Amino acid sequence: MLLRDLCNGIQQPEYRFGRPRLPLADIIFGLVFKSYTTMSGRRFACALKEAESRGLISKAAHYNSAFRYLENPELTPFLKSLIEQSASPLRAIETDFAVDSSGFATTTYNRWFDHKWGKERSEAKWVKAHLICGVKTHIVTSVEATATETADAPQLPKLVNATAKTFNINEVSADKAYSSKKNLNAVIAVNGTPYVPFKSYSKGSQGMHKFDGVWQRMWHFYNFNREAFFQHYHKRSNAETTYSMIKMKFGAMVRAKTPVAQVNEVLCKILCHNICVIIQSIYELGLEPTFWTFEAKEPVAPKVLVNWDF
């Protein structure tokens, strides 16, 4: 029922010509529901028929039709939007967030012939997901997924900015891979405090580079008050817990064959995780979730650097 409420906010693309398309909301419902059951397309057909008989969808699509939609890159923004919307009922609970990345295995491989050793070699492909989650409930507030290897640091500003549209950010914790001036300032720009450890060669002095007060102050806090720093930083472990929850319940690999479909399948898994977190919050926190009724959050005064209390 929660998934149906989320899919009700999906607008059907305008009909232009040709054979009428299946309702996009029903297609996404079926794809996410299939990820939840972890069944193959053929075995899942019965469950989708039952959903049709209960009035959750207007028409059960053939699994081949659903797979063709899964290969469409235009589906990716819809799934990201649903993930962000599914987290919105917890905006009053989550203020501290953790960022991390992890890989999902695929069944496709890169193969080549090694002329030096005279043999064929292969390497498994995998999808890399970057997410930001709340440290209390492990709800995923924003995600970026790519079919190829991507650096971690450039993803943080996008994740933080997407989360800040719904949540008031107090803290953001991430590991050393996200240590950069741009990332620290991205968190400060949304009124949060970044807790990102510095690399061994990082320095607090700027040298010939432009002075950056955020970098210098956090570097001194990290080096001279490390115990207090790590009390906040260790909240980052909740991001690893979130990935463990997703993979243990919905699988650590994807079945799709094409890169776009693999990315979309990972997003479906994450959306399933968010719905499970919402259900848990209903029982533990007395939450009454409603979607697509979000009101703009109240503006918060920007944090002044000189008043930071460490």
N, C-alpha and C positions, 0 to 999 in steps of 0.2 A: 504493500500500500504506500509506503514512503517513496519507493522508486516510481510508482505511478504519479504521485504528487509532484515529484521532480520533473518527470517527463511532460507533465501538463503545461509546463512553461516553455516548451519548445514550439516555435512557430513553424508551420509547414511552408517550405519554399514555394514560391509562386509557380503555378503550372503554366508552361509555355506551349509545348507541342509534344506530340508523340504519345506513347502509352502512358496513362496516368500512373504516377508513382505511388508506392506504398507510403502510408503515414510515417514520417520521420520519427515521431515520438514513439510509435509502436516498434520501429526497427531498433532504436536505441534501447528501449525497454527490454527487447528480446536479447540483444547482445550483452547487456549488463547482467540480466537474469541468467544467461548461459554461463558467464564468468563466475557467478555466485555458485552455481551448481557444480562447476568444474567438469561437466559432461561434454561429450563430443556433440557435433551438430545433429547427427542422426538420433542419438539417444535423448537429446534435449527436446526433440520435436513434440513428444508427448506432454512434457511440462508446459510448453508454450501453448498447446491446444487447451490444456486445462486453464491457463490464464485467460484465454479467449472466452471460454465458457463461463468464467467468473466475471466477465465484463472489464477486465483490466486492460485489454487491448481490443481494437475493433476487428483485426484480422491477423491470424498467425502466418507469418511469412515463411516461405520455404527456406531451409538453411542455406542453400546456395545463394539465394537473393540476399540474405543477411550478410553472408561472407563478402559479397561484392560491395555492399555498403561499407563494410569494415575496411576495405582497401581504398576507400575514398578519402583523400586528405582533407576534404571539407568537413568531415565528421570530427576531426580533432578539436577544433575550437568549441564545438557543442559539448564534448565530453569534459573539457577543461572548465567550461562555464558551470556544468552540473556539479563538478567537484567543489568549486568555490561556493556555489549556492548551497550544497549539502552541508557545508561547514557553518553557514551563517547563523543557525539557531544557537550556536555555542559562543556567539560573539561577546556575551556578557560574562563568560566564564574564563576564556583563554586570554591571557595578556603576555605570557612568556612563550617564546617559540624557539624551535631548533631546526637547523638546516643540515641536510646531508644528501648523499647520492648513493645509489646502489644499482647493480646490474641484474637483469632478468635474462636467463638463458633462452636460446632459440634452438630450433631443429635444423637450421641452415648453417652452412660452412663455406669458408673460403678455401679453395684448393689450388695448389700450384705445384709445378715440377721443379725440384731442387737440382739444378745441373751440377752443383759441386759434389753432392753425395749420390746423385743418380737415382733419386727416389721421389715419389709423390708425397707431398705434405698437405696437411689440412689444419684449419684453425676455426673454432666455433665462433659464430657471431652472437652478439648479445645486445639487448636494448638497455640504455642507461637512463635512469630516472633521477631527477633532482626534485626534492620536495621540501616544503616547510610545514611543520606540524606544531600543534599546541602540546605543551609538556604535561598538562593535567589529564586530558582525555585522549591524546594521540590522534586528534582529528587532523586531517590533511587540509590545509587552507589554500594551498596553491601548488602546482606541479608543472615541471617541464620534462618532457621525455624525448629522447633522440634515438634514432636507429644506429648511430655510430658513436664512437668515442668522442666525448666533449669535455672540455675543461670545466672544473667545478666553479671557480671564482666568478666567471662572467654571469653565472645564472642567479647569483644571490640578489642583485638589485631588482630583477624582474619578479622573483618570488616575494620579496619584502613589499614591493610596491603594490602587488596584487592583493596581498594580505591586508595591507593598510587601508584598502578601500572599505573593508568590512570591520576589521578589528582595531582596537587601540593597542598598539605595540609598546610594551614596556622594556622587554629584553629580547635579544636575539643571540643564540649561541651557535657556534659553528667551529669546525676544526681548522687546522693550519692551512688547509688547501684553499680556504676562503680569505686568507690574510692579505688584504690590499687596502690602500687608502680609499679607493672608490667604494669598496664594500662597507668600510666603517662609516663613511659619510652618507651612504645610502640608508643605513639604519638610523643615523642621527637625523636625517631629513624627515623621517616619519615619527620623530619624537621618541625613539627607542635608544637603548644602550647596547652597543655591540660587545660581546664577550667572545673574542676570537684570539687564540694564542698566536704569538709571533714566532716566526721561523728563527733558527739559530743565528742566521746572518743578518737579521733585521736590526736596525739601529734607531735610537730615539732622535738623534740629531739629524737635521735635514741636509747638511752639507751645502752643495751648490744648488739643490733643488728648492722649489717653492715651499715655504713654511706651511705645515699642516698641523694645526693645533690638536685636532682629534687624534691623529696618529701619535703625536708626541706624548699626549697625556695618557692614552691607553697603553702605550709602550712602557711608560714609567709605572703605571698601576700594575701591569703584568709582571714586571721585573722586581718591584720593591714591595709589593703587597700581594704576593702570589697566592697565599692561602685564601684570602678574601676573594680573589679573582676566580679561583677554581670552584668555590662554593656556588658561583653563578654558572661557570662554564660547564660543569658536569651535568647540567640539565640537557646538554646536547645528546646524552646517551638515550634520551627518549626518542630521538629520530631513528636510532638503530632498533629500538623496540618496535617502532611503527613498521619498519620494513620487515621485521621478524613476524609481526602479526599478519601482514599482508601475504607473505610467502608461505607461512605455515597453514593458513586457512584457504588460500586461493591458488597456491602453487608458485614455485620460483621460476617457472619457465612459461613460454607462450607457444601456442600451437600454430599460429599464423605463419605464412611463408614469406610474404612480401614485407619490406621495411615499414611502409605506412600502416599496414594491418597489425604488425607487431607492436608499434607504438600505441595504436588505438586499443589493442587488447590489454596492454599494461594500464592504460587510463581506466579501462573498465574494472580492472582488479582494484584500483585505488578507490574508485567510486563505491564499489561493493564494501570496501573497508570502512569508508565514511558512514555508510548506512548502518553498518553493524555498531559503530561507535555511537550513532544517534540512538539506536535501540537500547544500548547499554545505559546511555544517559537518561533515557525515559524512566528506567527502573531505579537507577542510583541517585539521580539528581532531580527527579520529578519534572523533567523537561517535557514541554508540549510543543513539538516542532511544527513550524509553519514555513513554507518556502514561497519565494517570489513576492514577499511582502516587506522587503527590507527597507527601512527608513535610514536616511543618511545619519551617520554617527555625529555626535556633537564635536565641534572643533576643540582641540586641545592646544593650550599655549605651548609654543616651541620651547624645547629644553635649552637653557642657557649653559654654556660650557663651563663658566667659572663657578656655577653653583652645583656642579656634580658632587655628590656626597659619596665618597668611597670609604 
